[in-house]
């Protein structure tokens, strides 16, 4: 299988731009590209999916076991011609400063992927060789297969950089990218804007052409297509049997809610769930005949006024939560279930009121990093003692919190802080934590079993 990992010297080097340009160029050549994102990021996967025309997946060596990562890689790559993995942060950045745990380098080694290093050369000349040489020497066991320069001022600037690398380094130079406003992706407090927000900037055809032209004109696409992923894709793997949908789960998906691990949804489908998307922003009410709700993360704070103004949807969710049907919410979804949201500008917006507290935007990160969750009581996701892993990244905090039962003991990997979390009220489970279900796949089965039980009870009373 053709494949490689796009890494950076640091965050902001241009990994996403290079990744999208190569996906577009390979699609133009008639190839099927399967994109992946290293780490817990939701934003880049949305852009990958739009350009590749194929759902991007997350690989993560901290949240997922080696076997789970290999499984995700193999399943998603069926029928693909080439796989492209975009790394996270800098190549060697991960869980902490002492090891490669959770880093792009660890993913590259685990999945036997050649590494393409993206370097921001916007304000550099010969000194760029010292940077690349440092990456070559830092871990000689890593297969550094090429370097790409980003933010290059001109062809002359590139030639200067190329000479510097060739005179001091072993890594081949595979091209450069200039600044291109048409394909720039704006950023905000959680990172890049979502693909839903940037769709109006230009048509998908325009963006595909601009990205493909960028790669074909400036990158050695043919040499990149000679690189191979060393994983054996012919190994037997377990493929779940197709199951007739047993329950219908409403999943909030629009500009306000778009942060989901696709593997979470896959695991729910494998257990018999039909995933039914709906928009809290645009729909007047929930879809009919739902048996459960899954409210993922996103940017409800950016759409707070519109969400609050959709009174019929608020009432529909209030009614649903008041029934015996399960509701699971993560981060932005939890915010939407709160009494109200106060923005950084001081305006307040009434939300569903399902949870007995309000949320205040802070303007700065409150919790960031990988998280280990232990279930401290039986709940929607499993029995007491179940261990899960996930990620926390939010710019808000709970205020006016009434006494609320919790089902999680959370340990933050960076701060080592522990706290009770996972707010449980009847059939509702809500948390700031984005959990990856493949850390303990049986949680999907447990969730579906509880949904079916609630459905059976409802049918028995009608």
N, C-alpha and C positions, 0 to 999 in steps of 0.2 A: 504494500500500500504506500503510495506517495504521501509524504507528510513531513511537517516541521513545526517548530514552535517559534513564534515571534516574541522576543524578549526586549526589554529596554534597559538602559543604564540606570534609569530612575523613572518615577511616575512623570507623565507629561512629555516623554521623549518622542512620542508619535506612534506607539504600537498600534493603536486602533486604526489610524489613517492608513498605515502600511498594510495591516490585515485586510481592511475593507477594499483597498485598491487591488490587492492580489486576488481576493475572492472574485471581484468583478472581472478582472482580466482573465481568470481561469474559466469563469462562466461564459465569457465571450468566445472562448476557444471550444466551447461545447462540453466542458468538464463539469461533473457533479462534485461540488465542494461541501464537505461537512465541517462546519466551524465549531470550535470549542473555546471556552474562556477559562483560564486558570483562576482559581480562587472563588470567592463567594459573590462576585459582582453580578448584578441583574441588568445593568444599563447597557454594557457592551454587547451582551448576548442578544438584546433586542435589535441593535444595529446589524450584527452579524446575520441574524435571521432574515432581516429585510433584504439585505444585499445577496445572500446566498440562496434565498428562496427555499431554505431548509432549516428546521429548528435547531438553533445552537444549544449546546449543553455545557454544563460546568464540570470541570475536573478539579479536584481539591484533595491534596494529600494530608491535610489536617482533619477535615471533616469526614473524609471517606477512607476506607481501608484500601490497600493496594488492589485487592481483588475487586472491590466495588468500582474503583477507577478504571481498571481494565474492562470490566463489564460494561460500564457506560461508554467507553471508547469503542468497543467492538459492536455493541448494539446500534449505536447511533451511526456508525460508519458503514453499515450494510448498504450495498449498492452505490457507495461513493467512489469517486476516482482519486480524490486527494483529501487529506485532512489538514486543517490549519488550526493550530492552537494559539490563541493570544494569551500571553502570560500576564501577570499582575505586578504592579510596582516595578522595582528594579529586579534584575535577574536573580539575585541572591537574597532578596528581601522576603521574609516570611513571618512565622509566629513570634520570633524573638531575634536578638542580635547574636546569639551564641551558636546557632545551628542553621541548617538549610530547611528545617521542618516547615512545611507549608509554603515553600517558595516555588517559583517557576523552574529553578534549577532542579528541584526534587521531582517535579512533574516530568521534566525532560528526561531525567534518568529513568524514572519508573516506566515511562511509556516509550523509552528508547527513541527519542525524537531529536534530530539535529536542531541546533539553535541558531536562529538569525538574530543578531544583535542590532537594535535600532538605537542610533546615537543622535542626540540633538546637537548639530554642528553649527547652529545659527551664529554663534559668537566665537568660533574656534578656527584654528589653522593647524599648524604642525603639532600642537599640544594634544590634538585628538588621538594621536598615535599612543601617547602615554596612557590614555583612558582605555583604549582597546587592548593594549599590551597587559594592563592590569587585569582585565577580565580574562585574558588568555591564561595568565599565570595563577589566578586565584584558585581555580579548580581545573587542573589539567585533565581530569577524568571526563569532563563535559565535552560533548562534541560541538564545538563552535564552528558552524559551517559557513558563516558569512556575516558581513556587516553592511547595513544600509544607513546612509546619512539622511537626516531630516532637517528641514528649514535651511537648505543650502541656497545661497544668494544667487549663484550663477554657475554656468559650466566651468568657468575659470576657477571659481571657489572649489568646486568639486574636484577638479584636477589636482589642486594643491593638497586637498585632503587625501586623495587617492595615493599620491606620491608619498605622503607621510606614512600612510599605513603600509604600503608595499616595501618601504625601506626599513621598517622596524617590526612589523607584525607578520604572523603566519596566516591570519584569517583573510579569505578572499573578500574583495569589495564587490557587492552585488548591485550597487546603484545608489541613487539619491532622489530625494523629493524636494521640490520647491514649495513655497507657501501657495496654497490654492484655496481662495475664499469660497468657491462653490461647494467644496466638500468639507469645509470646517464644521465641526460640531460644537455648538456653544456649551458652556459648563454652568453649573449652579452648585448649591451647597452639598449635594450628595454625589457630585461628579458630573458626567456628561448629561445633557438633556436626553430625555427618553426619545425613542424613535417616533413615538406618537406625536411628540411636540415638534419635531423637525420635519415631519412629512410635508408640511405646507410650504417649506422653503423652495422646493423644486420637485418635479415629478421623479418617480423612481427611475424612469428611463434616463432622464437627464443625469441623475446622480450616478447610475450604473455606468453610463458612458464617460462621465468625467473621471470617475475612479479608474475605470479600465484604461482610459487614455493615459492617465498619470502613470500607471504601472508599466504599460507597454512602451511608453516613451522614455522612462527613466530607470526601470528595474530590469534585471536579467531574469525574466520570468522563466525562460527555458531552463536555465541552470537550477533555479529553485524547484522546477518540476522533476529534476533528476534526484532529488533527495528522498530518502526512504524512511518510513517509520519501521523500527525493528520488531514491533510486536507481531506475533503470529496470529493473523486474522482467520486462519483456517481451523484453529482449535475449536473443539465442540463447546457450545455454550447453551445454557438453559434458556429456552424461549418459552415464556408463559403461554399457555393455551388461551385462545380467544374465549372470552366469557360473555354470555348474554348480560347486558346491563341489568343490575338488580336494583340500583338506586340512582337518583338524579341529584347531583351536587351542583348548586349554583356557584359560579366562580366570578367574582367581580373583575372585569377587565375593560379598562378604558384609559383615558389620559391621567386619571387620578390614581388608578390601581393597576399596576403592571408588573410588580416584582414577585415572580414565581420561579421556583426551580421546576423545570419541565419534568424532571424525574419524579418529583412529588406527585404530579398529575398522572404520570405514567403508572406509578405504583397504585394509585387509587383506581385507575382504569383496569389494571390487572386483577384487582379484587372485586370488580363488578360495578364500578361507578361510571355513569355517563356524565361527562363534564359539560355543564350548560353555562356558557358565558352570558353575562348581563352587564349593563352599564348603570352604576349608581348616579352618574351624571345625566344621562340622556333618557333612560327608560322610566316610565311612569310608575312601574311596580315590578316586583320580582316575576320571573317566568313561572308559568303554572306547574303544579305537581312536583315541586322540589322537595327533597327529603333532607337536605342539609345545605349549609352555606360555608364557603371558604373565602374569606376576605383577606387578600394578600396586601403587601406593602405598596408603596408608591408615593405620590405627592398630593395627598388630600389638602395640605395646607395651601397649595397653589390654586386650588379649585374650591376653597372652603365656601365662598359665597354661593356658587352654583350648586354645590352639594346640599347646602343648608336650604336653598330655595326650592329644591325638589321635594316638597313636603309629602307628596304621595308615595315616593320611594322610601322616605324616612318612616312613614307610617307602615308601609309594607314590611320593612325589616323589623320594626318594633313588634308587629303582630307575629311575624315568624319566630322571633326570639322568645316571645311569650308562650309559644307552643312547646311541645316536648321534642322538637327537632334540633339536632346538634348544629352549633355555630362555632367555627374555628376562625380566629382572626390573628394576623401578624402585623405588628408595627402600624403602618398606615390604616390597616383594617381595624386595629384596636382603637386608633384615634377616631375613626368614623363611628364606632360603637359607643364613644364617650358622650357625656352630657353636652359639652361644647368645646370648641377649639378657640384659643386666643392667639392671634398671630403676633409676629414681632412688631407690627405696626400698632398693636393695641386693640384691634377690632375683634369682636367675639362673634362666633357663628354657632348656632344651635345644631347639634347632630342628633343621632338616633336616641341617645339617652338610655341605651341598654346597660351600660356599665355605670356604677355609682361614683364616677369621678370625672373631672375635666382635664384637658390637656393644654399646656402652654408651650408655644414655640420659644426656643431659647436663643437662637442666633449663633450657637456654638455647639460643638459635639458634646453630648452628655455621656454616651457610652460608645465605644468603638472596639471592634476586634472579635476574634473567635470566642465562642462560649460553649461550655459544657453544661448540660441540663440534666439533672436527676429528678425524676418524677417522685414527689413526696406524698402523693395520694393517687388513687385510681382516678383516671380522667379520660377525656376523649381519645388521647393518644396512646394510652397503655396503662399498665399496672404500676403500682408503687415500686420504685427501685429501677425502673427502666432508665437507661442512660442514652442521651441524644446529644448531638453536636449541631451547632449552628453559628450564627453571626449576628452581631448587634451593631447598628449604625444609625443613630438618630439625633436630631437637633430639637428635641422636645422633652418635656417632663410632665409627670402626673401632678395635678394639684387638687385640692379639696377632696382628698381620697377618704371615702367612708370605709369602715371595716369590710374587707373583702377576703374571702378564702383564696388561698394560693395553692397551686399544684406543682410548682417548680422550685428546686434549689439551683440557683444559677451561679456559676463560677466564671468570671471574666479572665481570659488567658493573659492579658497584658497587665492589668492592675492586680490580679489575684483576689479581687474583691468578690465576696459572696453575698447573695441576697435572696429573699423569698420573692418569687415572681410567678407568672402564669396564673392570671386572675380567673377564678372559676365561680360562675354564678349559674346554678342549675345546669342547663345544657350548653352553656356558653364557656368557651376557653379562649382567652385573649392574652397576648404577650407582645413585648417589643422584639422578641427573638425570632429571627428567620431560621427555622429548622430545616435541615436536609434529611428527608425521610430515609434515604439510603444508609444513614448511619445506624439505623435500626429498622429495617424494612417491615418488620411485623407490626409497626405502628399503623401502617395503612390498612392492614387486615383488621386490626383492633377497631380503628375508626369506622370502617365500613360495617363491621359487625354491630357496633352501637347504633349506627344509622338504620340498619335493617331492623334492629330491635325496636327502635322508636317508631319506625314505619309499621311494624306488626301491631304495636300497641294502638296506634292511630286507627288502623283498619278495624281492630277489634271493637273500637268504640263508636264506629260509624255504621 
